[in-house]
C-alpha cells in the first residue's frame, strides 16, 4: 500500500554547485559527485514550473538548475499497483525483470552501459502505484532517453529471467515467513483488510507466480500506463523546452485514458478489539495500534500532523518515547505515523518489547492517549514541533533525485506547484487552538490492536 509516513513532502529543495563539465575515464560515479557537492547548502527560492504537451494530457513539474550537469526524473502511474491487478505476481515479476535487457542490449550490456555513462533507472511497485526513477549525465542525455524508452516499451522479458525472478521471490517469501514482523503483517492483512486487495500477502505464492507469462506483463504495461494516470517530477540541468521534448518522446504513445476501476474504499470499524497470535520465531512481541487517520488534502491535515509529531512521531522527543522508552525503559522504541492510500487512511502506533512488558506499556499508552485527547498539547510543545519542522525544511533534499521525487509527489497528491513556497507559512500559522481542536475532533477514536506475542509471551 502507498504509505506516506507524515514526512510532509516538500520540506525543502536544495541545489548546489559542482564543476560545469565532467571528464570520464572508464566509469562515471554520479553518487560521488553528489556526495561532494553542496546540494544541502542552498535554500529553495525559485518557482516550480508546470510543463505540458499533447494539449495538457501529459504534465510535469519542473525545477531548472544548470549548476549541476545532471538531470533526475521521477514519475509514476496511479492505479498501476498490485491492488489493482487481478492476476497476482504480474507486478512483482515486472519489477524484477524490466531491466534484464531492453532494445538491442542484453542484461549484461545494458547494465554496463548504464554504469559507465551514469544512467540510473529504478522500478518499484506498491499496492497503489508503479514508480520509476531516472537520472543521467547531460553528456549522454539522448542515449539515456533511448535506454529508458526501450526499458519501458521494449524490455526483453525473457522466460529464463522470469523463472530466475520466480525463484528469487520464492526464497524471499520463505525468509519473510521467518520474521515476526511478517506474522504481524499477516495478522493485520487477515483481520484488518480481509478480502480487500490490501489484504494480499506482500509476496505471491509460487503457484500464482508460475501462472504469470511474458504476455501478461506486456498487457499490463500497455494497459496500465496511461496519460491520465501519469505524474512526473523533473529536476536539474534541463530547460522547459527540453522537458517538453522528453515528455513527448517518452509518453506520447501511451493511451489517453485508463479503464482501470477504482478500488473499494475501506470503512473500518474501530471498536477496541485486540487480535493476537503467538510467534515461534522471536522472543520479542510486536504491537501495532490502528485508528482512523486523515486525508492529505483535508483542511485539518497540518494540525493533525503536528499532533502526531508531538505524540509519537518526533523520535526521542515525542511523548511516547519520553515516557515509555526514556523514563520506564520498557522498549527500545515506540512511534506513531500516518499511512495514506487510495482506499483508506490509518493512524498507527507501533512498538516492540519483551512480552513481559507489553501489558505495562499498554496501560501507560492508554493513559497517555487519554490525557492527550482530554488536555491537548502545551504552547511549549507546539513551538518545539513547529521549530523542528521549520528548521528541517532545507535538510531533506540532499540530491536531485530527492527533489524530483518530491515534485512527483506534489503532482500526484494534487498539492499544486506552489506547495513548496507556501509550506513554511502554513506551518508557522498553525495555532495551539488548531491543534487541540483537531486532537479532540479527530484523535479521540477507539482503535484496533494487533499483537504478535513472543515465545515467552503471557
Secondary structure, DSSP 8 states (H G I E B T S, - for coil): -----S--S-S--------SS---SS---HHHHHHHS-TTSS---S--EEEEETTTTEEEEEEE-TTSSEEEEEEEEET-SGGG-SSTTHHHHHHHHTTS-BTTB-HHHHHHHHHHTT-EEEEEE-SSEEEEEEEEEGGGHHHHHHHHHHHHH-B---HHHHHHHHHHHHHHHHHHTT-HHHHHHHHHIIIIITTSGGGS-SS--HHHHHT--HHHHHHHHHHH-BGGGEEEEEEES--HHHHHHHHHHHHTTSBSS----------------EEEEE-SS-SEEEEEEEEE---TTSTTHHHHHHHHIIIIISGGGSHHIIIIIIIT---S-EEEEEEE-SS-EEEEEEEEEEGGGHHHHHHHHHHHHHHHHHH---HHHHHHHHHHHHHTTTTS--SHHHHHHHHHHHHHTT--TTHHHHHHHHHHT--HHHHHHHHHHHS----EEEEEE-TT--
